[in-house]
Amino acid sequence: MADDNTPGHQVVNEVPSSDVERSESEGSSRNGDDDDELDPRIEENLEILNAASEQVNRLEKELSEVRLTIHETLNESGQKLTALMNSHKKAIARVKPFYQARYEARRAHIANQKATKRFEKAISMHKGAMESVAAAEQNFVPQREATVSFDATSVEMLNQANDRFAESEKEKVAAQEEHRKTADIFEEARQRVRMLQNKLKSSIEKSKYEMWGVCSICLLSIVVDSVRMLYKKTIC
């Protein structure tokens, strides 16, 4: 009969299965607790996301309300405009050419003012470019008996100054031509206004009490067009 303490044989103490199961259960429970705990950074980002979602929903609701208001305003303004046109047909027919001419003259005046500013700016730039060329050319003027220095830096400065001068010259010519054209258009528009004012003087005087309706139509028409443009931009 073999001895249990003989070398080559090891004694293994068996662990009760109940203890093993309990240990595994505790381990899995601890792992579950670790999984349930979220990273604080994740919680913070979730809060930010929720707040942003609420803000987006609020802005979408406001946008829908604004679109509805614009749509209702367009319909209401269109009805008022139609009513005014029907109630002031005669006054509109009599003085419409005069007010149309005034509108065109106002637009021509604005265009002429813009052209004037462009021309003044071009003159200033042209003058500055001329001064830059003159300053750059000084580097090539002999000082007493000293020889002229044609270093690369001076040549580059002169070339750049000449380029700016050429560009300013083109801009000056273009701005001057635009200023001349807009001035002619504005003068023609002013003459037409004066001519229609003299021609329709009696009609304007007779319909002066109806002019409020005519002016309201013009203003309302402008407002309606502006709102329509804004509405088209918001639905894009």
Disulfide bonds with the S-S distance in Angstrom:
none
